[in-house]
């Protein structure tokens, strides 16, 4: 498995980590459902954008290999 520093999924991991930390913070300071849902939404958007990026780069590299 690749190291975390070189992982293509680094952006998704950062979004998930931010969501978990924000959820813990909001639960400690007082339940804030809109804040938690906002961080969940941003984590999901980051995951989707990162998945599109990873799939695009894999397809692009495969097309370049096929042309050679």
C-alpha positions in Angstrom: 0.0 0.0 0.0 1.2 3.5 -0.8 2.4 5.8 1.9 -0.1 8.4 3.1 2.1 11.3 1.8 1.8 10.0 -1.8 -1.7 8.7 -1.6 -4.2 9.9 -4.3 -6.9 9.8 -1.6 -5.2 12.4 0.6 -7.9 15.0 0.1 -10.7 12.6 1.1 -8.8 11.6 4.2 -8.4 15.3 5.1 -12.1 15.9 4.7 -13.0 12.9 6.8 -10.6 13.9 9.5 -12.0 17.4 9.6 -15.5 16.0 9.9 -14.5 13.7 12.8 -12.7 16.5 14.7 -15.5 19.0 14.1 -18.0 16.5 15.3 -16.0 15.8 18.5 -15.6 19.6 19.1 -19.3 20.3 18.6 -20.3 17.4 20.9 -18.0 18.7 23.6 -19.0 22.4 23.4 -22.7 21.7 22.9 -24.7 19.8 20.3 -24.8 21.9 17.1 -26.5 19.8 14.4 -26.3 22.4 11.6 -22.5 22.7 12.1 -22.1 18.9 12.1 -24.2 18.5 9.0 -22.2 21.3 7.3 -18.9 19.5 8.0 -20.5 16.2 6.8 -21.6 17.9 3.6 -18.1 19.3 3.0 -16.5 15.9 3.6 -18.9 14.2 1.1 -18.2 16.9 -1.5 -14.4 16.5 -1.0 -14.7 12.7 -1.4 -16.7 13.0 -4.6 -14.3 15.6 -6.1 -11.4 13.4 -5.1 -13.0 10.3 -6.6 -13.6 12.1 -9.9 -9.9 13.3 -9.9 -8.5 9.8 -9.2 -10.7 8.1 -11.8 -9.8 10.8 -14.4 -6.1 10.4 -13.8 -6.2 6.6 -14.0 -8.2 6.8 -17.3 -5.8 9.4 -18.7 -2.7 7.4 -17.8 -4.3 4.2 -19.3 -5.0 6.1 -22.5 -1.4 7.3 -22.7 -0.1 3.7 -22.2 -2.5 2.5 -25.0 -1.2 5.1 -27.4 2.4 4.1 -26.9 
